[in-house]
Every structure is written in C-alpha cells, then in structure tokens.
Amino acid sequence: MKSLIVILHNLVARKGRRNLQVLVQLLLVFILLVLGFTVGFHWISEYEGKAHTWVTGFYWTLVTMSTLGFGDITFESDLGRVFSVVVLLSGTVFMLILIPFTFIQFFFVPWMEAQAAARAPRALPPQTKGHVVLTTLGGIEGPLIRKLNQSHLEYVIIVSELAEALQLHDQGYRVMLGDLDDPETYRQVRVDQAALVATTRSDMSNTNVAFTVREISETVPIVATASSSASVDILELAGCNRVLRLAELLGRQLALCVLGRDARSHVVGTVGDLLIAQSLVRDTPLVGRTLRDIRLRDHANVSVVGVWDRGRFQIASPETLVQKTSVLLLAGSRAQLDDYDALFCIYRSHDDPVLIIGGGRVGLAVARALSAEGIDYRIVERQQRKVRNAPQFVYGNAAELKVLKKAGIDKASSVVITTRDDDVNVFLTIYCRRLRPTIQILARSNLERNVSTLHRAGADFVLSYASMGANSIFNLLQKMDTLMLSEGLSVFQLPIPPSMIGRSLRECAVRQATGCNVIGVSTNGSLEINPDASKPLPEDAELIVVGESESERRFLDEFAPST
C-alpha cells in the first residue's frame, strides 16, 4: 500500500496534471460524440418510421463505434446507412486509436516511470545514518559490498542513469538516482549522517566528488583512489581524508612476497610487535617431514601458522606434511624469526635477479620495493615509451622465449607478472611455469574472479587489485588493521568475543570449528605471541587471528555474532 501511494505521488508530481487534462478533454469529446450519435439515431429512426428508447439508441451507438457489428438494429435508408458508416469510422478512430494511445502515452507510461522511480529513489529516508556512500560499482566495490554485508553495514550506490540504477536494483544492490556533481544529491543521500564516502572513479571525477561532498559535510570521512602521484595533493586539498594509491600498495605487497633467494624468513606484514613471515623450504631438512616431527617451536619458538603449496593454503596442524614446493607462513617476534633464520640461513643463498613482467605502475612499484631491499631485478616491457635507458629494462614481448631468456628467466629466483590484462597474466603464468617448473611465480589479478584461474595456471601467490582496494577501504571504515597476506588470506585483530571470555583456546576449538588460527593475544598493551592454548582468555583482550575469507566468516558467526 505504501509503494502504491509513492507511485501515485510521483505520477501526479511529475507530469500528471497535464496528462490528465489531455485525457479528460479527449473523453469529453468522446462523450459528446456518443450523445450526438444517440440523438442522430433517434432522428433517423423516426424518419424511417421506427420507435426506439434512448437506452436502445445509446446501446446502438456504442456497439457501432466499437466495431462489434450490426445485428438486431439496422437502418434501411441510404441516409441511415451513411450515418452508420460515419459512426463506425468515428468509433474506429476514437476507441481503437486515440483513446488507447492517449491512455498509454499519458497514463500507463508515466505509471511505469513512477514504478521505476520507486525502485531507484532520488532520496534516502531522513533517519538513514551510519551508511557507506559509493559513487560507482566497479571491481573494488564488489568485494567491499560483500564485506559490508558480512558486517551488517548499510551502503548505497549513487547512479546517474535510471536504466543502470534499475539494473543494479534488480541485481540486489541498494541504489539512489542522482548526479555526482550536484550538491543536492549528497543532501538526499544523507551524506552528513554517513559513516564513509568512498569514490574509486578517475582522479578528476574523484576530486569533483570530494569537493562537492565537503560543501555539504565537513566531518564525513572521504576515501578516494588515485592513479597518479600528482593527484594525491589535489584530492587532499579537495577534502579527502585518505587517498589510496592502490598500484603502489599492490606493488609493495607483491615485492614482500618474493621468495626463492634463500630459506630465510621474509616478513610480509606486521600487527603491532607480531611479525608475519614466509619461508621457502626447498632444499632444507624440513622437506618430507610433518610439523609434529619437525618440532620447530622447540628450536626457534616460532609458530607455523599455515602452509602454502602452489596457491593452496592450509592451516597448520601437527600432521601437516612439508613438501619441496611448500612455503611456510610463520608468526613470531623479531627475535624468534632471527632464531629461525639462524637455523636455515645456510640453505639456497644466491643473488639471481627477480624477473618483473610489465613496466606499468604496479611493476615499477615492485621494482622500487625490491631495490629498497637491495634485490636486483629485470623488467620486461613491450611498450617502447615505457622502457628506460637502464640495464634493468628489457624491451620486448614476454611471450617470446628469446626475450625471457635475455631477461634471465633461466636463473631468476622469482617472476612477478603485473600486466593489466588478466588473460595475459594467465597466459604468462602457464608459460613461465612450463619453462621453470620450480620457480616462484607471483601474479596480479585485476578482477577477483580470475584469482582461482591464476592459481590453477601455476601461480604461487596472487594478489587482487580489487580485493586490496576493498580491504583498505574497509579497514579505514572499521578503524581496524586487517593485513592482507594474499588473495583470500588475512590477519585481522578484534576484541575478544564475549563467548570466549574465561575459556581457553583449546576449549573454544577455534581451528577445528572455523579453520582460523589465533596467533596472538594482546592485553593492556602487552602482546603474547603464539599464546598458550590452555590459558583462560582475559576479558579485556584483543585477539590476532589468521584465516581465509570463509574461515573469517565462520569465526565471526561462531564467536562474534552480530547483535
């Protein structure tokens, strides 16, 4: 009933009055014609010596005008037959053409438009607050919306075209119709009551959005992405609280995951004093043994959180078998990781360069991060304008064997594939895996759906541009620090759920119930790394948990359900 009232209101408010006037005028003409033809019917009937009632005359007029044909009442004179033809033609024009067309054009079409407007509103209810305002639905917004839904947080997408808004609404998204450069749009979206505005369009469009939002609210947080480093300052001047250069972030994270040069631990992220590291085990005594047999915590007190094997991640258990293609995910303090390195630093030490395919923003970010760590690299780039006059650059198509050999594919410790085309990345991953079955391959995925394809193609690690952007925006919204280790695997920190207070990790059976692993407990500023599983958890603690996306969802559902 409420939606019907909204539709009727929109119908009257937009074009209703003018349309109804036209429809009423046409109906008045039709009524006058019916009355005139009825009078004419009686006059001709009397002329032919027949007597009929007025009801009969009205009946004959409507039957004739509607082209239902003649049957019980007919004229015999030529005058009567000519009159019948005039009535018939008038009825054809009015009842079969003018009235249906007018009804469709001035009533039915506006009615459908009003129904569409109800599905794509131009304003949110006044009580709306705590929502996230998005300016488009792209690769980043998809994963972000899933995170928001998982956390039971509201969002709305501003769409300028009605057809697109209706399409997104029918797909299950919450949308609002409005122009991004119109201040009234942000008033109607209740931006002053929003939790966050996130815009991931072009740099110039993001600047316009931020500047327009700041006219309405000086306090709402605004997050924007930037393609160019020169745009960062302009976006901040326009009002952005945080500007994300995702290509730079992705490049640095890919560089952190580069292994293959030695068997040392390589730190890929930190949560307070807790370090998360990865270590390649090929050519070490760990290969072919289970974690129970290795007893690593007895030697270095470092915890094996999980094991990577050709893109597949498994939470560590005593029965986990370490293979030559395995990569250990470690958690510990700096001193604990140093103890681990002291045990394995003698294995696989060499200075072969890392091969980077693609000299775009992500590839150059990888190169800068590697250079900062003193790691040599080679960049293969097929666009001449991007090739610099430096020994690290190799011009050519990476799909050609001679180009890869010139870049050092035969000796490279790792290869990082960073092109903007996922199809090309899959092709090059398969190619490099065939050329070097044991080399470490890291790949960039632009779309989330291609991550599994790259893993199947042979990539050891895949990082998604979309997921990294969504994760960064969600962290800012929640004021939390979620560390994305690889696509689908994160370390997150959260206050201890009430259901776990006073119970030990062994009693909670976190790993068995959810697939997550608690790797740290923070209490009053003191961090216990690799906590004792038999110790009761204090009330004011914060947990540091590692797990895949699905495991994280199960953990939140099991121990921290929303209220």
C-alpha positions in Angstrom: 0.0 0.0 0.0 2.8 2.3 0.9 4.6 1.8 -2.5 1.3 2.4 -4.3 1.0 5.8 -2.6 4.6 6.6 -3.5 3.9 5.7 -7.2 0.7 7.8 -7.3 2.5 10.7 -5.7 5.3 10.5 -8.3 2.7 10.2 -11.1 0.9 13.4 -10.0 4.1 15.3 -9.1 5.9 14.9 -12.4 3.6 15.2 -15.5 0.3 14.1 -14.0 -1.7 17.3 -14.2 -1.0 18.0 -17.9 -1.5 14.4 -18.9 -4.8 14.1 -17.0 -6.0 17.3 -18.6 -5.4 15.9 -22.1 -7.1 12.6 -21.2 -10.2 14.4 -19.7 -10.5 16.6 -22.8 -10.4 13.6 -25.1 -13.0 11.8 -23.0 -15.3 14.9 -23.1 -15.1 14.9 -26.9 -15.9 11.2 -27.0 -18.9 11.6 -24.6 -20.2 14.5 -26.8 -19.9 12.3 -29.9 -21.8 9.4 -28.2 -24.6 11.8 -27.2 -24.7 13.4 -30.7 -24.8 10.0 -32.4 -27.5 8.8 -30.0 -29.7 11.8 -30.9 -29.0 11.2 -34.6 -30.0 7.5 -34.2 -33.4 8.6 -32.8 -34.0 11.2 -35.6 -33.2 8.7 -38.4 -35.3 6.0 -36.7 -38.3 8.3 -36.6 -37.5 9.2 -40.3 -37.8 5.5 -41.1 -41.0 5.1 -39.0 -39.4 3.2 -36.2 -39.6 3.9 -32.5 -36.7 3.0 -30.1 -35.9 4.0 -26.5 -33.0 6.2 -25.5 -31.3 3.3 -24.0 -31.5 1.4 -27.3 -30.0 4.5 -29.0 -27.1 4.5 -26.6 -26.7 0.8 -27.0 -26.6 1.0 -30.8 -24.1 3.9 -30.8 -21.6 2.0 -28.6 -22.0 -1.3 -30.5 -21.4 0.5 -33.8 -18.4 2.6 -32.5 -16.7 -0.4 -31.0 -17.0 -2.2 -34.4 -18.8 -5.1 -32.8 -21.0 -5.1 -35.9 -24.7 -5.0 -36.7 -27.3 -7.5 -35.7 -30.6 -6.7 -34.2 -30.9 -3.0 -35.2 -30.2 -1.7 -38.8 -31.2 1.1 -41.0 -32.9 0.6 -44.3 -32.5 4.1 -45.9 -29.3 5.4 -47.6 -29.3 8.2 -45.0 -29.3 5.7 -42.2 -26.5 3.6 -43.8 -24.3 6.7 -44.4 -24.9 7.7 -40.8 -23.9 4.2 -39.7 -20.6 4.5 -41.6 -19.8 7.9 -40.0 -20.4 6.4 -36.5 -18.3 3.3 -37.4 -15.4 5.4 -38.6 -15.6 7.8 -35.7 -15.6 4.9 -33.3 -12.6 3.3 -35.0 -10.6 6.5 -34.7 -11.5 7.2 -31.0 -11.9 3.7 -29.4 -9.2 1.8 -31.3 -6.6 4.6 -31.8 -6.9 7.9 -29.9 -8.1 6.6 -26.6 -5.7 3.6 -26.3 -2.7 5.8 -27.5 -3.6 8.6 -25.1 -4.0 6.2 -22.2 -0.7 4.5 -22.9 1.2 7.8 -23.5 -0.3 9.9 -20.7 -1.2 7.4 -18.1 0.4 4.0 -18.5 3.9 5.2 -19.4 4.1 7.7 -16.5 2.7 4.9 -14.2 5.6 2.6 -15.3 8.1 5.5 -14.8 6.7 6.1 -11.4 7.2 2.5 -10.5 10.8 2.7 -11.8 11.4 5.8 -9.7 10.1 3.9 -6.6 12.8 1.2 -7.3 15.5 3.8 -7.8 14.7 6.6 -5.3 16.2 10.1 -5.5 16.4 10.4 -1.7 17.1 8.2 1.2 14.8 8.2 4.3 15.7 11.0 6.8 16.6 8.6 9.5 19.3 6.9 7.4 22.7 7.0 9.1 25.9 5.1 9.5 25.9 4.0 5.9 28.7 3.9 3.3 28.2 6.1 0.2 29.7 4.6 -3.0 30.0 6.5 -6.3 30.2 3.6 -8.7 30.0 -0.2 -8.9 33.4 -1.4 -10.1 35.9 -4.1 -9.3 36.7 -2.7 -5.9 33.1 -2.1 -4.8 32.1 -5.7 -5.4 34.4 -7.2 -2.7 33.7 -4.1 -0.5 30.0 -4.6 -0.6 30.4 -8.3 0.4 32.5 -7.2 3.4 29.8 -4.6 4.4 27.0 -7.2 4.1 29.1 -9.6 6.2 29.4 -7.0 8.9 25.8 -5.9 8.6 26.6 -2.4 7.5 24.4 -0.4 5.1 25.6 1.1 1.8 24.2 3.0 -1.2 25.5 3.4 -4.7 24.8 6.8 -6.4 23.9 6.2 -10.1 23.2 9.0 -12.6 21.4 6.9 -15.2 17.9 5.5 -14.5 18.4 2.4 -16.7 21.6 1.5 -14.9 20.1 2.2 -11.5 17.1 -0.2 -12.2 19.5 -2.9 -13.5 21.6 -2.7 -10.3 18.5 -2.6 -8.1 17.2 -5.8 -9.8 20.5 -7.4 -9.1 20.1 -6.8 -5.4 22.1 -3.6 -4.9 20.9 -0.6 -3.0 21.0 2.4 -5.3 19.9 6.1 -5.4 19.5 8.1 -8.5 21.4 11.4 -8.7 24.2 13.3 -10.4 27.6 13.1 -8.8 28.4 16.8 -9.3 25.1 18.0 -7.8 25.2 19.0 -4.1 21.5 18.2 -3.8 22.4 14.5 -4.5 24.5 14.4 -1.4 21.9 16.1 0.7 19.4 13.5 -0.4 21.8 10.6 0.3 22.2 12.0 3.9 25.9 12.3 3.5 26.1 14.3 6.7 25.0 11.2 8.6 27.1 8.7 6.6 29.9 6.7 8.0 32.1 7.0 4.9 32.2 8.2 1.4 34.3 6.0 -1.0 35.0 7.1 -4.6 37.1 5.0 -7.0 36.5 6.8 -10.3 39.0 8.8 -12.3 41.2 11.2 -10.4 39.4 14.2 -11.8 35.9 12.7 -11.0 37.1 11.8 -7.5 38.2 15.4 -7.0 34.8 16.7 -8.0 33.0 14.2 -5.7 35.2 15.1 -2.7 34.9 18.9 -3.2 31.1 18.6 -3.6 30.7 16.4 -0.5 32.7 18.9 1.5 30.2 21.6 0.7 27.5 19.5 2.5 29.6 18.0 5.4 32.9 18.9 6.9 33.2 15.9 9.0 32.2 12.8 7.0 35.3 10.7 6.1 36.1 10.6 2.4 38.4 7.9 0.8 39.4 8.2 -2.8 41.8 6.2 -5.1 44.4 8.0 -7.2 46.1 6.7 -10.3 48.7 9.5 -10.4 51.0 10.6 -7.6 50.4 14.2 -8.7 46.7 13.8 -7.9 47.2 12.9 -4.2 47.8 16.5 -3.1 44.8 17.8 -5.2 42.5 15.2 -3.8 43.5 16.0 -0.2 43.0 19.7 -0.9 39.5 18.9 -2.3 38.7 17.3 1.1 39.8 13.7 1.0 40.8 12.2 4.4 42.7 9.4 2.8 44.0 8.9 -0.8 44.9 5.3 -1.8 47.4 4.6 -4.5 46.5 1.0 -5.0 49.1 0.3 -7.7 51.8 1.3 -5.2 50.3 -0.8 -2.4 49.9 -3.8 -4.7 53.4 -3.5 -5.9 54.9 -3.3 -2.4 52.9 -6.3 -1.2 54.0 -8.4 -4.2 57.6 -7.4 -3.6 57.2 -8.6 0.1 56.1 -12.0 -1.1 59.1 -12.5 -3.3 61.0 -15.7 -2.1 63.3 -18.1 -3.7 66.6 -16.4 -3.0 67.2 -18.2 0.3 65.5 -20.1 3.1 65.3 -17.2 5.5 62.0 -15.8 6.8 60.7 -12.9 4.8 58.4 -10.5 6.7 55.2 -9.8 4.7 53.3 -7.9 7.4 53.2 -6.7 11.0 50.4 -6.4 13.6 51.9 -4.5 16.4 55.0 -6.4 17.6 53.8 -9.6 15.9 55.6 -10.3 12.6 54.1 -12.4 9.8 56.7 -14.0 7.6 57.0 -16.6 4.8 59.8 -19.0 4.2 60.7 -21.3 1.3 61.6 -24.8 2.4 63.0 -26.3 -0.8 66.5 -27.9 -0.3 66.1 -27.8 3.5 65.9 -30.7 6.0 62.2 -29.8 6.6 61.0 -31.3 3.3 59.3 -34.7 3.7 58.5 -34.3 7.4 55.4 -33.4 9.3 55.3 -30.4 11.6 55.0 -32.7 14.6 58.3 -34.3 13.6 60.0 -31.0 13.0 59.1 -29.5 16.4 60.0 -26.1 15.2 58.7 -24.3 18.3 61.3 -26.3 20.4 64.2 -24.9 18.3 63.1 -21.3 17.5 59.8 -20.8 19.4 58.3 -19.6 16.1 54.8 -20.8 15.2 53.9 -22.2 11.8 50.5 -20.7 11.1 49.9 -22.4 7.8 51.5 -23.8 4.7 51.2 -22.6 1.1 51.5 -25.1 -1.8 51.0 -23.9 -5.3 48.5 -21.3 -4.3 46.6 -23.6 -1.9 46.7 -22.6 1.8 46.3 -25.0 4.7 46.1 -24.0 8.3 48.9 -25.8 10.1 48.3 -28.9 12.2 50.7 -31.4 13.7 50.0 -33.8 10.8 50.8 -31.2 8.0 53.4 -32.6 5.7 56.0 -30.2 4.4 56.8 -30.7 0.7 59.5 -29.3 -1.5 57.0 -26.9 -3.1 55.7 -25.7 0.3 56.0 -22.2 1.7 55.7 -21.8 5.5 53.7 -19.0 6.9 55.3 -18.1 10.2 54.3 -15.9 13.2 56.6 -14.6 15.9 58.6 -11.8 17.3 61.7 -10.4 15.7 63.9 -12.4 18.0 62.0 -15.6 17.2 62.3 -15.1 13.5 66.0 -14.4 13.9 66.4 -17.8 15.7 64.6 -19.4 12.7 66.9 -17.7 10.2 70.0 -18.8 12.2 68.9 -22.4 11.6 68.2 -22.1 7.9 70.4 -19.2 6.6 72.9 -21.7 5.0 70.4 -23.0 2.5 69.7 -21.7 -1.0 71.6 -18.4 -0.8 72.2 -16.6 -4.2 71.8 -13.2 -5.8 70.0 -14.0 -9.0 67.7 -11.1 -10.1 63.9 -11.2 -9.8 62.1 -11.0 -13.2 59.2 -8.5 -13.4 56.9 -8.7 -16.4 55.2 -5.4 -17.1 56.6 -2.0 -16.6 53.4 -0.2 -15.6 52.6 1.4 -12.2 52.4 -1.9 -10.4 55.6 -3.3 -12.0 57.6 -0.1 -11.2 56.3 -0.2 -7.6 57.6 -3.8 -7.3 60.9 -2.7 -8.7 61.2 0.2 -6.2 60.3 -2.0 -3.3 62.9 -4.7 -4.3 65.5 -2.0 -4.9 65.0 -0.7 -1.4 65.8 -4.2 -0.1 68.9 -4.4 -2.2 67.4 -7.0 -4.5 68.3 -6.9 -8.2 65.6 -7.2 -10.8 64.8 -7.1 -14.5 61.7 -5.6 -16.1 60.3 -6.9 -19.4 58.2 -4.2 -21.1 56.8 -4.4 -24.7 55.9 -0.6 -25.0 58.9 1.3 -26.1 57.8 4.5 -24.4 57.9 2.9 -21.0 61.4 1.4 -21.4 64.0 3.4 -19.7 67.7 3.6 -20.6 68.8 1.4 -17.7 70.3 -2.1 -17.5 67.3 -3.4 -15.5 64.9 -2.9 -18.5 64.5 -5.4 -21.3 62.4 -4.3 -24.3 60.2 -7.0 -26.0 57.2 -9.3 -25.7 57.4 -11.6 -22.7 55.5 -14.2 -24.8 58.7 -14.7 -26.9 61.3 -17.1 -25.4 64.3 -15.1 -26.6 63.0 -12.0 -24.7 62.6 -14.0 -21.5 66.0 -15.6 -21.8 67.6 -12.2 -22.4 65.9 -11.1 -19.1 67.3 -14.1 -17.3 64.3 -16.5 -16.9 66.8 -19.4 -16.7 68.4 -18.1 -13.5 65.7 -15.8 -11.9 64.7 -16.7 -8.4 61.2 -15.4 -8.9 58.9 -13.9 -11.6 56.3 -11.3 -10.9 53.6 -10.8 -13.5 52.0 -7.4 -13.3 50.2 -6.6 -16.5 46.7 -5.0 -16.5 45.2 -7.8 -18.6 44.2 -10.9 -16.6 44.1 -13.0 -19.8 47.7 -12.1 -20.5 48.7 -12.8 -16.9 47.2 -16.3 -17.1 49.0 -16.9 -20.4 52.3 -15.8 -19.0 51.8 -17.8 -15.8 51.3 -21.0 -17.7 54.3 -20.2 -20.0 56.7 -19.4 -17.1 55.6 -22.5 -15.2 56.4 -24.7 -18.2 59.8 -23.0 -18.7 60.7 -23.2 -15.0 58.6 -25.7 -13.0 60.3 -24.8 -9.7 60.4 -21.0 -10.0 58.3 -18.9 -7.7 55.5 -17.1 -9.6 53.6 -14.1 -8.2 50.8 -12.7 -10.3 48.5 -9.7 -10.2 44.8 -10.2 -10.7 42.7 -7.2 -11.7 39.3 -9.0 -11.3 38.6 -11.1 -8.2 37.0 -13.9 -10.3 40.4 -14.6 -12.1 42.3 -15.3 -8.9 41.5 -19.1 -8.9 42.3 -19.3 -12.6 45.8 -17.8 -12.0 46.3 -20.3 -9.1 45.3 -23.2 -11.4 47.7 -21.8 -14.1 50.6 -22.3 -11.7 50.9 -19.0 -9.7 52.2 -19.5 -6.1 50.8 -16.2 -4.9 48.1 -14.0 -6.4 47.1 -10.5 -5.2 43.9 -8.9 -6.5 43.8 -5.2 -7.2 40.1 -5.2 -6.4 40.4 -7.1 -3.1 43.3 -4.9 -1.9 41.3 -1.8 -2.5 38.2 -3.2 -0.8 40.3 -4.3 2.2 42.0 -0.9 2.5 38.7 1.0 2.5 37.1 -1.5 4.9 40.0 -1.1 7.3 39.5 2.7 7.3 35.8 2.3 7.9 36.2 -0.1 10.8 39.3 1.7 12.2 40.9 -1.7 12.3 44.1 -3.2 10.9 43.4 -6.2 8.6 46.6 -7.4 7.0 46.0 -9.0 3.6 48.7 -11.7 3.1 47.4 -13.0 -0.2 44.1 -13.2 -2.1 41.6 -14.6 0.4 44.0 -14.8 3.3 44.2 -12.1 6.0 45.3 -11.4 9.5 42.7 -9.5 11.5 42.5 -8.1 15.0 39.4 -7.8 17.1 38.2 -7.5 20.7 37.7 -10.9 22.3 34.1 -12.1 21.7 32.0 -12.5 24.9 31.6 -16.2 24.2 35.3 -16.7 24.5 36.0 -14.8 27.8 37.3 -17.1 30.5 37.7 -20.0 28.2 41.0 -21.4 26.7 41.7 -21.6 23.0 41.7 -25.4 23.4 38.2 -25.3 24.9 37.0 -22.9 22.1 38.5 -25.2 19.4 38.9 -22.3 17.1 40.9 -24.1 14.5 38.5 -27.1 14.4 35.3 -25.0 14.4 36.3 -22.3 12.0 39.6 -23.0 10.2 41.2 -19.9 11.7 44.3 -19.8 14.0 44.7 -17.4 16.9 48.4 -16.3 16.7 48.4 -13.5 19.4 46.6 -12.2 22.4 47.0 -8.5 23.3 46.2 -7.5 26.9 46.7 -4.0 28.4 49.3 -3.2 25.7 51.2 -6.5 26.3 51.3 -8.9 23.3 51.5 -12.6 23.9 52.7 -14.2 20.6 51.7 -17.8 20.0 49.6 -17.9 23.2 49.3 -20.9 25.5 46.2 -22.9 24.3 45.4 -24.0 27.8 45.3 -20.5 29.4 41.9 -18.8 30.0 41.4 -15.7 27.9 41.0 -12.4 29.8 38.0 -10.1 29.4 39.9 -7.1 28.1 42.0 -9.0 25.5 42.2 -8.5 21.8 42.8 -11.5 19.5 45.0 -11.6 16.4 43.6 -14.2 14.1 44.7 -15.5 10.7 42.4 -17.2 8.3 40.9 -17.3 4.8 37.8 -15.3 3.9 35.4 -18.2 4.5 37.2 -19.1 7.8 37.0 -15.5 8.9 33.2 -15.5 8.2 32.8 -18.7 10.2 34.8 -17.3 13.1 32.6 -14.2 13.3 29.4 -16.2 13.0 30.6 -18.7 15.6 32.1 -16.5 18.3 31.1 -12.9 17.5 27.6 -13.0 16.1 26.1 -9.5 15.4 23.5 -8.3 17.9 
